[in-house]
Amino acid sequence: MNGEEEFFDAVTGFDSDNSSGEFSEANPKVTGMLDLDTSKSDRIGKIGERPPQENGMQKHRTSLPAPMFTRSDFSVWTILKKCVGLELSKITMPIAFNEPLSFLQRITEYMEHVYLVHRACRQPQPLERMQSVAAFAVSAVASQWERTGKPFNPLLGETYELIREDLGFRFISEQVSHHPPVSAFYSEGLGQDFLFHGSIYPKLKFWGKSVEAEPRGTITLELLKHNEAYTWTNPTCCVHNVIIGKLWIEQYGTVEIVNHRTGHKCVLNFKPCGLFGKELHKVEGHIQDKNKQKLFVIYGKWTECLWGTDPASYESFKKQERRGGHLRKAKLDDGAEKADSDVADDVPEAQETVQVVPGSKLLWRINTRPPNSAQMYNFTSFTVSLNELATGMEKTLPPTDCRLRPDIRGMENGNMDLASQEKERLEEKQREARRERAKEEAEWRTRWFSPGTNPYTGTADWLYAGDYFERNFSDCPDIY
């Protein structure tokens, strides 16, 4: 089993503020249909007049077929107790700890707030474009809030596609490696405004009471009109209390977003919660030019919203805050408890919402979750639709698409016994295929991506080979 511990995870519930009037989950009407132009390169589609395409449905579902399965009767300790400090890439977890999505579908959640990319494409100045790109990078991890289930590990050769004419993009991903587990993805704007691609191979470790997912792999966003490319790596995600207590999630680490044409850089610090949880969910950072001059300050919470202002206003506000904060700190110190002796890591109390510096600009706000989200693995409205399989869709999908995977489908429908049996069958089928290849000394051949070098960072990457949307799926492997 590969990467069996993708414990990363999902989104909060505040009203969405789409002041820019761009694509939004609140407006799922189809604005145009994708017309595939196979006479040219397959990299960009056109908007034309056609019946609804593949998975470009007019209206998406708002709930899952069955409610979430309770995990209260299961203990992960019997599995993880021998794995402290080790990478969790070969440990099989009970299906009760999963959510009914493949990790390839989890990656697609980056696109929930794709309107930020469209906004960046329209911005005339590089500083404004970087603000929108930074907001997009933060929004990409927002769906992990309160998502404590792990996605299914993709099988080697597994794929996922998503076409959203209403949101202006199409997306394809493939599991290109099994050991180590690597997922490659490629997305493009239907208005020929952007390319978004990368490869992800998180390294997961168990630390006694928590599971940590360290990000690996480069994420690249290209704004075609401006001939600009931005690259970054996601922060580290940690799930606490995997043995006992209430599960909770934090993101921490430094994310650097680089504009490779202009030299602008955005440095974002995802803060660890700290002893009293005061920094929980907080993000602070700045945008600087190629001469390292600080131009703009960004702050907020990755679970809620992101704001920005000029450095002078921000520093003045923080000084006033510090002058009035020493009394509060003294009170907190008086009530300090020994954290190391606790059986579980206490869930930090929710702090006040983001204090807005006067004159700040709202860069992004999270979408409101559906009212039944808690019974649906804390999925967002966008996430609920990812495994939707409309009548007739299987005729246009490759046989390797996640929607056709029987164990995920069984879990989504509430049949846990079937899901568990199918998961074991698929894993054994994967092992048998690997033994056959070893016997024949045959190399696995990826279908839609090839190994290469990221043209902007010079690091190893998986690059989209093209032609997926021509829909020649005759040579796809039989993995299900």
ABEGO torsion letter per residue (X at the ends): XBGAABABBBBBBBBBBBAAGBBBAABABBABBBBBBAABBAABBBBBBBBBBEABBABBBABBABBBBBAAABBAAAAAAAABGBBBAABBBBAAABBBBBAAAAAAAAAAAAAAAAAAAABABAAAAAAAAAAAAAAAAAAABGBABBBBBBBBGBBBBBBBAAAGBBBBBBBABAOBBBBBBBBBBAAGABBBBEBBBBBBBBAGABBBBBBBEBBBBBBAAAGBBBBBBBBBBBBBGAABEBBBBBBBEBBBBBBAAAGBBBBBBBBBAEAAGAABGBBBBBBBBAAGBBABBBBEBAAABBBBBBAAAAAAAAAAAAAAAAAAAAAAAAABBBAAABABBBBBBBBBBBBBBBGBBBABBBBBBBAAAAAAGGBBAAAAAAABBBBGAAAABBAABAAABAAAAAAAAGBAAAAAAAAAAAAAAAAAAAAAAAAAGBBBBBAABBBBBBAAAGBBBBBBAEGAAAGBAAABBBAX
